[in-house]
């Protein structure tokens, strides 16, 4: 066995979880190889969180500029050049891709470009492309699966004419009108981004409401705000047929009505990127097309582990990073620590944005009972919007257990929600009670002060 092809750890995938695990393991002196057939950085950096947030910032400028007149600032007519925005986003992604590649090198991790698949429980074949049967065999004592997920299209006739979220970052310019399919956070985010950039947006949702799993009062507020911003919302509808060509599409939905659109974006969920891994050759078991793992991130094979979107845990970038680092700490650093999946904050970068941590009102009632659940809320127009014709209002909400007065949920919709809830998550993680919020001095005038003045 060639010594240069034997490692202490092979990481399949150079996304958030894989990079975190690889660099942490290497810091303990482990010999680590990362195998990646695409760009270093993974979904979050290359085609997800980072470029999407840049588009969010771009989409908000028009609204801010239009509101600036009420503050005495005369800018004149505002036009949107999405070609420039998309080009600049791609340049930033290129920079980050290079930066993450350099960080691997600095950490002493060997980056192997190619597609890895299992030959055995200790051996991986690296191929230049998925159709190639030949490649480099590398061996390791431990293997970590961190290949992430990919957007999923529903089985609709003509679905090949539609885009997924990955495609949006590669467009030269955004269309004049678009249909977005889905009711989750990706659908709400892109609908808001495109609406903010002047695109006519129709959002088609299979269910009766947006953002399943989020606090219903918060998601209902977002639904109302999106509609008032001009997004056409069609609930309880399913696309049945797409015809034509990109730029001239005809979309048929359940109610028999046909819609013409320049493009269709499917934001209908993601699925683990597992088909090319040859998991059966390593006898790795799947459940519902995901890899079940135990508290150690271990699969059913004791030396093969998994983190991130391929697993049955919470599929969020910060969770994958923490899983990767904790895995490396245990295996290579002799530090037995484990991710804490309680009080994981989440955000939806829609307009207005949503952020949340802990239990929703319904979850609290289901767990503790109606008589043991107290809800505190504040709804108001922020000072930033005081002169604006827009009806954006902030809604802040605390969910409290009556007997102990422990705060078990904190939810918000409005400006800076994500920044505020990130700090509130610390309080929940520490087990804060309503009295702790009450006894905290308010910082005035701010939006966040409402969380410590609720009665």
C-alpha positions, 0 to 999 in steps of 0.5 A: 500500500503506497504510504502517500495514499494512506491517511488518518482521515478521508473527508468526502466533500469540501463543504462547510461540515467537511472543511471544518472537520478536515482543518480541525483534525489536521490541527491535531496532527492527523494526515487528512485528505479532502475529496471534492469534484466541484468547487471548494466551499460547498453549497453555502459558499458557492451556491447557497447562504453567502451568494443568496445573502448578497442578493438579499442586500442588493434587493433591499437597496431599492426599497431603502432608496425609495423611502429616502425621500421622506428623510429629505434625501432626493436621489431621483429615479432608481433603476436595477441592473441585475446583470451587475449584481449577479456578476459581482456576486460571482466575483465574491464567490470566486474569491471565497472559493480561492480563500477556502482552498488556501485555508486547506493548504495552510492547515496541511490538508491535502485537497484531491480534486475528483469524485470519491466513491467507496470501494470498501470500508477503508478505501475510496476511489477518486475519479475525474468524472462520474462516468470514469471507471478508473481512478486513484485509490486512497485509504484511511482509518476513518472516513467522513461523508460530508457531501451535502445535498442538492435541489430537488425538482418535483415530477412535473411534465416539463420540469426540465424547463425550470430552474433550481436555486443553483441556477439563479446565481449563474443567470446573466440577468434576472427575468422580468417575471417569474413563477416561484414554486414552494412555500419553504424558506428558499422559496420565500427568500428568492421571491423577496429577492426578485420582488425587491429587484423589480421582478414580477413574482408569483409564488405557488404553494402546495400547502395552505400556508408558508414556512411549515415548522415556523411559528404560525403567527410569524409566518402569517405576518410574512405572508401578509407583508409579501402580498402587500409588496406585490408578490402574487401568492397562490395557495393550495395549488400544484403545477401540473405542466410546463410548456414552451421555452425559457423566456416564453413558458406556459404553466398549468396549475390545479385550478385549470388556469394557465400562467405565462412566465419568463421562468420557473424557479423550483424551490421544492426542497433538497435531497442528499447527494448520495447516488455516486458514493457507492455506499452499498460497497461499504455496507452503509445503511440508509433511512429515507434516503439519509444516513442515520448517525449516532451521537458520535456521528457514526454510521452503522460502520464504526469507522465511517462517519457523516455530518451535515445534510446527508444525515438525519440531524438538523440540516443547517450550515452552522450545525454541520460545522459544529458536527464536523469540529466535534467529530474531529475533537473526539476522534483526533483530539481526545476531547469528548464533546457533542453538538447540542441540537437544542435552541438552534437559531434559524433565519429566513432572509425574506423581506421582512426577514424572520428569525427564531430560536426554540419552541413555537407557540404550537410546539410549546402547547403540544409539549406543556399544555395550553394552561402552562404556555404563556405568550408575550408579544409586541407589534409595532412600526420601527423608527426606521419605517416611521416616515415610510408609506410601507406598512412593515411592522415588527412582531416580537414574540416570547414563549414561556412556561408558566410554572417555571417562567423559563423562556422556551421560544423567541421569534421575530419578524422585522428589520435585523431579526437575525442579528437580534435572535442570534443574541437571544439564542444565548439567553435561551441556551443559558436557561433564561427566565422571563424575569431575566428578560424583565430585569435586563435594562433596555437599550433605547431606542431600539427594536430589540428593547421590546424583548425586555419590556414585554408585559 
